[in-house]
Structures are given as structure tokens and as C-alpha cells.
Amino acid sequence: MVDEKYYVLKDSGTYSNTLETYGLAELLTKINSSESKVFIEDKGMYYEITVNNPQRVEITYFDIFPYLKTKEKKEKQKDKDILDNDNIEKEITNYIDIEEEKIRNKKYSEFVKSINQQKNEARKKENPETESTLNQFDKKIKEYEDKPRNDWDVIMSVSILKAIDTYKNIYINLFRNKENFKVLVDCILELYKTPDENRDIIKKKLNQYKKNKVLVDIKEAASLQLYNPSMVKGAHSSKANGITPKAKDGFWLNECMKILGSYNSMIMKQVKVSSKDSDNKIYVFDVNKFNWDIEKKKAIFNEFKTNLKGYTSIKLDINSILLITKQLIKYHSSVVEKASAYRRKYRPKDEVKGLYSVYFKNMGNASSPVNISYLELPGFIELESSKDADDWLSIIDEHLNIINNIKISLNKQDETGSIIPLLQDYRMFLTTADINYFFNYVSAYSSFLMQQISKENYFVKPFTQKNMEVFLMKYDKKFSDIFENEGFKNIAKAIRASTISEQYAKSHGKQNFDIKYGLAQNLIRKSAYKDELITYLSEFIVSYNQETARYAEKNKGIRRTTIKQQDLEDIVKLIDEFEDSSLIGKMLCAYGYSLDRKKDGKEDSEIEDVSNE
């Protein structure tokens, strides 16, 4: 059977067209048998949707999207449309009661808040039982029976962003014409049958159907900001002096597909701007080549949505990129495992290019889009084996853990001010793949980590040596030459012993050596020039060896491993080989501040007994 193709023009520059695409793909899935396969591909000017082996089922009425029942308005607030809808609503038996769902969500939120408070207390008391205790708390949340709906955020977005009346009108357009539902489905399919703009053709056809009494009581729909964030009044005026959340005219069949698409791709998260106030941020993933399969969507989108956490805009951005990448890797790995082997290189970005995001500012009575952006997935993540998949999943989990344990205070401006630039560097690294942003992040994070260890906030974790090494070598294979260099490894070990290891030792009352505060920043600064970096490392080595010797004299031959002249010479050779002192300095910082911690919270000792040498 010949494949069917459909097209959604990309004319908005926002998630509007992606919602439309996913809505159409979902509709095509519903009206074809399970033998048919639906694929989406970004073709630049438009999204192309292909139905392989189309096997159309008999089309009878079904809810394209769920009806939302709201609190009834007072009689004096009702206009004719609302009264008409009220009469129709009495016939609708399959609906979601928003007020009931609010109660369910509130109970669950209070439960999770209580558990999280207990988890925070447990993290502060680092001991061998901490991990087990945290797992028990997570289990309680997982086993909570009356959880909110997975699509609760989408439902709330309709209410918060004032889209409920249009939403209901479109649903009722379909419900009123359920006897001729197939006519409407055929109109939707024809609307997207070519890459051209077919809206006027379909509008004329609908008018003819209305004239012939085939269709009745069709109401037009506005282009609301929830589904069309760039189309609010004022956004496209030639002499705009502001943007107001008033709708522009739209076409209800297009809007119908966007609503359906929102249930399959949209996530709305609350963004805390103070202890009392919050805004909202919406994410929609943007596909490159994607098999629109029910099980695949569940494994990727539903899991991504369930696990996306964060109360600040920047953390949500970072988490969304890492989590969607993680879910793509997990799903691909499960498919490959069944096939027994990797047949070709896989990049998550080849399936999902990135995420559209829109920040909606709470203006009191309404919300308006104040920032529309796009977050690209990392292009450097590639898989050629199951080991690659396992390595990347371990790396991503570690990065997620580290990022989410950076606490941003909404009350202490000094703390917030120092953390935001740090997170901005990490986000820039993910979206641009420029490793220098990661090194900037590591440098700032190293200082933050040292501060937190001194405060015994052990939930703030260092990168592990193993994952840091694997991560950097996977980012660029040439970095493996650096990690294989003995001088590099020995000096990085000395940096670790002088900073993070000794800071942990101090916090446990076991400090033996001076802690070199500010070493990360000095190392990054001095690495800009070869001579300055070598001079700085030479001074560090002399100081390190002298302190080691003094300790050995006082403790009968027990000392740290010293740094040899050959180690410094190895570093000089690396700088010459790579012709980049900055890279070597930044790598020393990243690896030197990584630490493999034991589960009991103790570190591998850098002190060894050499009294019998």
C-alpha cells in the first residue's frame, strides 16, 4: 500500500507548529490500525508526517481531547455562548472535573512536600544509612496511590492561561457534530495534505457543509497564547508599544490539533520567583526524525515529564535537556538490546533536536509570554555500543545529581547571585557544546563545593574521577592523551589532596595539611599563558613537596606522595603538544577537583607509610 504523507508548515518560530504536528500524528495513529506506523521528519520549511502501510479503521466519534468541566459561572456572568455550552455539557458524560483534580493534586503536593523536608534533614546527617533512608522516602512517593493525572500540568495551563472557553468551544464543535465526525476528520486530513496553505480551501468547504446542514453550530476559535505564544496582540504590530494577552483570530481545526498535541508533548512547570510568587514555563520537544509510536512516547515523553524537577527557570532548562537525552538513550538501548547489536552510530539529537521553551510572566489577572527560547540537545553525545550507553547514563545521572543539589535561595541575594552565573555556564555548555563553558562551570563549582563541605552540607557532591575522565574523553577523543600522561595524573592528584580531599578530612576532624583555597580560580587564570601556568605549577609543587616533607619529619616517615620534576616536564610536553596551555590548566582543575568518595563518606587516604623505604 502506498504511504500517506501530510505536512505542517513551520510559520511561527515557536512550539505552535510542533504541537500541531504531534496532534496530527496522534490523530493519524487513532484512525489507523496498529499495523500502520507514523513517522515525523523535520524537512526545514515544514514537518512531514508519513503513514507507512495506512490501514484506516472505521471512523466513529471519539474524544480527540478530553472535555474539562469547570466551576459553573454565576448566571449574570453567562453570555449566550456559555449558556449554549452549558446545555451541551449536560450531554457530556466523559470529562475531567478540574475542581476534583485540584483537590487530588493539593493532597499529593502536601504529601511530597512533607517527604522532601524529611529527605533534606536526612541528607544533612551523612552516615552509612543515608542512602537507604533516602531510598525509603522515594519509595513512599512512588507507592502513593492517589497521584494526580500525568497531564495535570496541561489541564492547568488551559485554566491559568485563560484558554478554557476556546478549548471548550472546539471540543463542542466536534461533539455537536459527532454524527458526521468523519466529515470533520476528512477536513483535518485535507488541511494538511500538501505543504501549501490550505486553510481558505477548508474554510469554504466547512461553510458549504454548514449551508447543507451536514455540520451545525460551528464556532470559530481564537489563536490563544497558550498554543500560539508569538501571536498575542501586539507581538507583530509594525509600531507595537506592548504585548497584551488578547487573542488573534485563528482557525479552529488548526487549534484542535494543537490542543491534541499539547497532551502528547507539552510540559508546564511552576517557576518560583520569590517565597510567595511564581511564574510558569512551558517546554515542548522538537523532533528531527521520530517514530510516533505509543510505547516509545510512553517510555520517553511520559518518563521525562514525570522526572522533570526544579523550581527555577535555569535548573528546569538544564534538567529538561539532560532528562530528555537520558530517556532517548534508555529507549534506544532497550531497542538495540533486543536487536543484539548497534548497527550504526546513534545520537539522541538525531531524533529530538531540542526543546522550545516559553516563559509566562504572572501579571496578576493574566500571564504573558516574556521570553521565547530554544534549547538544543548536546550534539557530542554519541553511542556506538551498549557500554557507551551505560557510560552516558552514568554521566548524566551524576550531572543531574550535582545540579539538583545546588540549592538556590530565593531569600538570600548573595547566595543566588553567585550560583546563577555558575548554572548559566553549564546551560551554555549543553546548548552550544563549547567545552570552555563547562570548564568555567567546574572552576566556579569547585569553590562552591569547598564552601558547602566546610558547612557539612554533604549533599553537595563532587564529580567522580571515573565519570569526569570518561566524560571528557567521550567529548573529545584527543583528551585521552592527556589522561594517559603520568605527570598530568600526579599533579591532578596533588591538587585533589590539597583541596577537596583535605576539606573533607577537616570536616571530619582529620585535617593534616593546609587547604589551598582559591587554587581552582588561580589555575584557570594563570593557564591563559604558558609561562604563567608553568610558573604557578612550579610554585605549587615546591610548596606541596615542602609541606609533605615537614609532615614526614613530624610523623616518622609517614607522608604524601611527592611530585617529581618529571611530572612538571610531562605537563610542559602536553602544553607544547596541544599548543594550548589554557586547555591543560582547565583539565587539571576539572580532574583535580573530582573525587571518588566511599559510601561511608570517607575518602581514599592520600597519606602513605613510607617509613620502611
N, C-alpha and C positions, 0 to 999 in steps of 0.2 A: 504494500500500500504506500502511496506517495506521502511523504512528510508534509505536515501543515506548518506554515510559518506565519507569525504575527509580529507586529512592530510597534514599539512605543518610542515616540520622538523624545529626544533629550533637549527640552527647550526651557528648563527652569534654572539649571545650575544648582539645584538643591535636591533633597531626597524625594521631592514631589514625584518625579518620573520613576524613581526606583520603587516607591510604594505602588504606583500604577502597574509597573511591570510585574511585581510579585503578586498583586491582586489578580491580574490576568492569568499568570502562571497557575495560581491556585484554582481559579475558575476552570481552566482547561483540565487540571487534574481531576476536578469533581465531575466533569461531564464526559470524561473518557474512562475506559476500563483500566484496571490495574496493569494490563498488558502494555498500555501506552506509556511512553516516557516523555517527560517535559524537560527541555534544556533551555537555559538562558545564556546569551552571549552578548557582551558589550561590543557593538560594532562602531563605536565612535560617535556618530550622529544620532544613533538610536540603539535601543536594546532589541535584539532579535530573539523571539521565543519559538522554539521548534518542538512540534509534537511528533515524535517517532512512533510509527505504527498506530496512527489515530484510529481508535475504535469507540465511536460515540455511543454512549448509553442513551436510553430513552429519557428525555428531559421532562421532568415534572418539577413542580415548585419545591424549592428548599431555601432555607435562610442563607443568603450569601454571607451575611454577617449577623451577629446576634442583636436582638432588639434590647434597648436599655430603658428600663422602667424607672422614672424619676418621681420625686415627691410632687404630688399634684399641686398646681398653682391655684391661688385663690381665684374665684370667679371673675372679679373685676380686672384681673391681670390677663385674662384669656382673650386672644383675638380669634377671628374666625378659623384660621388655620389650626390653632391649638385645640379649639372645640372639635373640629373635624377629626384631628388626630386622636383626641380622647375617645371619640366614638369608635374609631377603628381599633384603638388599643384594647378595647374590651374583647375584641375577637382574637387577640394575640395571646396564645397560651404558652408559647416558648419564649421566655425573656429572662433577662438578668435584672434583678432588683438592686439598684445601686445602694439604697439605704441599708438593705440587709448585708450587702457586701462590705459596706463601710464598717459596720459593727464587727464583722468577722475579722477584717483587716486590723482594726484597732486592738482587738484582743491579742492577735498574733504579734503585733508590734510591741505591745507591752510585755509579752512573754519573752520575746527576743531581747528587748532592752534589759530586762532583768538578768537573763543568762549572760549577756555581754558584760554587764557590770561585774558579775561573778568571775568571768574569764579574765577581765582586766586585773582583778585582785589576785587571781591565781598566777598570772604572769609575773607579778612583782616578787613573788616568793619562789625564786628559781631553785628547784630541787629535783631529784630523780623522778618524782611523781608528777611534775608539772605537765609533761606531755600527755600522760594518761588522763589527768584531770581535765585538760582542755578537750581531749577526745570525747570524754563523757558528756561534757557540755554540748559539743557539736552533735553528739548522738541524740540528745534531748530535743534539739531544734529539728533535726532530721525526722524524728519519730513523732513530732507534734501532728496530731490527726487533722484538725480543722484549719488547715492552711488556707490563705487567700488564693484566689484564682491566679494562675500563671499570667493571665492577661489583664490583671487588675490595674496595672500602670497604664495600659492603653485605654481602658474604660475611664479611668480618672482623667486622662488627658482630654477626653471628649468633654468632660464636665468643667475642668479647670480652664481650658482654653476656649470656652464658650462655643463649642461646635455641636451641642446636643440637638438643637432644633433642626439644623440642616441634616444631621445624622438621621434623625427620626423621619424627616421628610423623604429622604432617599429610601430608607427601609420601607416606608409605607407606599411609595411609588411601586415598589416591587410586590409588596403584599396585596395591594389593591388589585393588581393585575396578575394574580397567581394562576388564573385560568389560562392566560396567554403568556405565561412565563417564558416559554420557549421563544416567543417573538422578541422579547427583550434580550434574551441570551444571544440570539442571532444578530441583533443590532449591535451588541457589545463586540461580538467577534468581527463583524464587518467594519466596525470603527477602527480596528487595529489590523485590518487585512493587508494594508500596504504601508510603506514608510511615509506616505503623504498625509497631510492634514485632512481627515475625513469627517470632521465634526459637523460641518454645514450639511453635508450629504445625509448624515444620520439624523440630524435635527429635522430636516424636511421629511424624511421617511417616518419619523415618530409623529410629526404633525398630521401626516396622511393617515396613519393608524388611528390617531385620536379622532380625526374627522369621520373615519369609517366605523367608529365605536369599537375598534379592536382593542384599543387601550383607553383607559379612563383616568381622569383626575391626576395627571402628571404635573408635579410641581418642580420648577427649576431649582437649582442649588447654587449657592454662592461658593466662591473659592476661599475657604476659610484658612486662617494662618496655620492651624494645626497640620493640615495636609499640604499647604502651599505657603511656606514661610516667607517667600520673597514676593508674594502677590498681595500683601496687605496694602491698603490705601495709602498712597504717598511714597511707596517704595520705588515706583517707576515714573513719578511725575518729573517733567522737564525742569520744573522750578520747585522741587519739594522743599518744604521747611520743617518737615517732621513726618513720622510714620505713626499712623493711628490704626488700632486693631479693628478696622471696619473691612468687611469683605468686598471683593470684586466679583463680578458675575463669572460663573463657571458653567460647566456642562455636567449635569448630574450623573451621566454614565461614567465619565472620567472620574468624578469624585467617588462614585460607587466602588470602582476598582482600587482607588487609593485607600478607602476605608478597609476593604478586604485585605489589602496589602499590609496595612498597619498591624493587623492581628498576626501577621506572619514574619514581621521584620523589625517592628518599632519597639524601642525601649525608652521609657521616660523615667528619669531619676531625679530625686529631690537634691538640690544644692543648697547647703547651709551657708548663709551669708552673715549670720550672727546667731546668738543663742536662741533668738526668738523668730527670726525671719528666714525665709527660704525662697529660692527661685526654682526653676525646672530646666532640665537639659534633656533633649531628645537625641537618640542615636538610631541610625538606620544603616545596616551594612550594604555595601555596594559591590555587586558581583562582577567578575570578569567572565569566567566560564563556570557555569554551575548547573549541576543536575538537580532539578527541583523534585526531589524525592521525599516522601513523607517521613521515612525513617531517618534520612540524612538530616532533614530540618530539625527533627526532634533531638538528634544527637549533637547537632552543632548549635542551632539558634536557641532551643529551649534550655540547654545546659549553660550556654553563655549568659542567657538572661537570668537564670537562677543564681549564678555565681557572681554576677557583676555587683560590686560593692563600692562604697565611697560616698562621702558627703561633701566633697569639694570638687569643683569643676576639673581641676588639673589631675587629681587622683582618678576620677572617673575616666578621663581621657586615656591615661596610662593603662588602667585596668582593662578598659574596653579593647585596646589594641592587643594586649598580652593574652587576654582570655579568648578572644575570637581566634587568635593564632593557635592557642593551645587546643581549642576544640577542633579546629581543622586538622591539626596534626594527629590528634587522638582518633578522629574518624577515619582519616586516610590510613593510619596504621592498622586499624581493625580490618579495613577492606583488603589491604595488602597482605595481612596475616592469613586471610582466607585464601588469597591467591598464591601464598607461599613465597613470594619474592617481589622485590622492587624491579619493575621493568624499565622505569625511566625516572629521571630526577623529578622531585616534587617540591614545589614552592607553594606555601599557603596563599601567597599573594596572587598566584595564577588563578585561584578560584574566587577569592574575595580581595578586591583591590584595596579597600579601606572602609571607612565609616563616615557618613555625613553626620554632622552634629549641629544642633541649633540650640542656642541659649535663650530661654524665655525669661525675661525680667518681670518680676511681680510688681505691677503698678498699682496695686490696691484692689480696684474692682476688676481689673483685667490684666492680662500678661501680653507682652510684646516681644518679638524676636529682636535681640540686640546684637547677636553675633552668630553668623553662619560660617561654618568652617568644615574642613575635610581632613581626616586623619588617615594617612596612608599606612598600610601594613608594612612591616620590615621586609625589604627585598633580599636581605642577606641570609635569611633562614631557608636552607635547602636540605632536602633529605634524599639520601641515596641508599639507605639501609635501615633496618629496624633499630640498630644501635644509634644512628643519627636521630631517629625519632625519640628514643629513650633519653638521649643526651639533652635534646632541646626541651623536652618536657620537664626534666630535672632543672635545667637552667631557668626556664620560665617560672616554674613554681618557686624557685629561690628568689627571683627578682620580684615576683608578686608578694611574697612574704616580707621582703625587705621594704618595699614601697609602702605596703599597708601597715607596717609597724612604725612608719614615720608619722607621728601624731602632729596634726596641725591644730593649734589652739585658735579658737575664734575670739578669745578674750585678750590674749597676750600678744600685742602687736610685735614685740621684739622677737618672739618665737616664730610667729607667722612670717615676718619679714625675712628671716634667714632661711626658712625652709622652702618658700615658694620658688626662688631662683634655682635652687637645687633640683626641684622637681621639674621645672621648666627645661633645664638642661637634659634631663633624662627623656622627657617627652620629645624634645627636638631630636635626640639621638634616634628614637624609634621611628619618627616620621621622615627623617632625612637620611638615615643610615650613615651619618657622619660620626665616626668614632671619637672625634675630638670632643663632641658634646658629652659622650659617655665618660671620658677621662675627666672632664670638668666636673661632672656629677660625682665621680668617685672621690675626687680631691675634696669637694665640699662635704660629701657624706662621711669621709674619714674623720673630719673634725667633729661633726655632729655625733658620730658613733662614739668617739672618745668621751665626749661630754656626757652622753647617756650612760655609758658604762660607769663613769665616775659617780653618777647618781643612782647606780644599781638598777637602772631600767634595762634589765637583761632581755626584754622582749625585742629591743632594737638589736638586730643581728648583723654580723659581718658577712661579706661574701665568703664562700668556702674557696680554699685554694684550688681544689679539683675543678669546681664549676667555673671559676674565673679563668683557669688555664684552658679548659675545653671551649668555653665561650669565645675567648679571644682568638684561639686557633681556628675555630669554625668561621668566625667573622672574616679572617684573612689567613690563609694557609702559611703565608710567609712569616707570621708571628711564631710559628713552631720553632724556627731557627733561634729565636730569642729565648724561648723557654728551655731549649736544649743547651743553652750556654751556661756553664758551671759558674762563671763569675756573676752572671745575672741572678741565678738562683741563690747564691750565697749572700749577695748584698741584699736581695729582697728578704731573705730570712733574717738578716741583721736588722733591717728596717722593722720587720714584724716584731722581733724581740725587743726593740727599743720603744715601741709604740703600743700597739693593740694588745699584745701578749702581756706586757708588763702592766698595762692599765687593768686588765682582768685580774692579774696577780694582786695588784694593790687593792682592788675592790674586795678581794678575799683575804686581805691582811697578810699577803705573802710577797710583798714587793722586795726585790733585791737590787734593782738598778734604777737609775734616773729614767724618767719618761721623757722622750723627745717630742714635746708638744709643738705643733706648727710645722712638723717635718714635711707633711704632705704638700702644704702650700708652698714652702720653700723649694721643695723638689720640683714642683711644676713651674715655679717662677724661674728658677735657675736653669731649667732644661731648655729654655729658649735659645741658649747659646752653648756650643760645645765646651768652650774653655771654662765658662762659669759652672756648668754642670760637673765637669771633672774636678774642678777646684772644690766645689761643695761636697762631692762624694769623698774626696781625699780627706777633707776636714772631718767628715762624719766617721770615716773609717779609723782615723787616728784617735778620735775621741772614744769611739766604740771599743777599740782594742785596749786603750789605756784603762778604761773603766773595767773591762774584763780582767786585765792583769791585776789591778788593785783588789778586785773581788777574790781572785785566785789566791793572792798572798794572805788575805784575811781568813780564808776558808780552806787552807791546807790543800791547795791544788784543784779544788772544785771550781770550774769556770765555764763560761760560754765558749762556743767555737769562735775563734778569731777569724777576721777577714784577711786574706793573703794579698800580697802585691799583685799576684797573678789574676786575682778576681777583678781588680781595678783595670788591669791591662785587657782582660776579656771584654769589659764594658766599653773601653776605648775602641777595640776592634769592632764591636757591634755598631757603635755610633758611626764609624767610618764605613762599615759595610752597608748600612741602611741610609747613610748620609742624612741622618735625622736625629739630632740629639733630643729634640722635643719628644719624639715617639718613645725613645728608650727611657727617658725620665718619667713619662706618664705611665709606661708599662711597669716600671719599678714601683710606682705609687700604687697602681691598681693591684698588683700581685703582692706587694709588701704589706698592704692593709687587709689582705684576705687571710682567713684563719679557719682551719679545720678544728672545730670545737667538739669535745667529747660530750656524750649525752648527760653526764653528771655535772656539766658546766665547767669542768676543769680543762685546762689546755695542756697540750704536749709540752713538757718542760724543755726550755732552751738551754738548761744547765746540765752539764755532764761531769762525771767524776773522771778527772784525768790525772789523779794523784799517783797512779802507777805507770805513767808514761816514762 
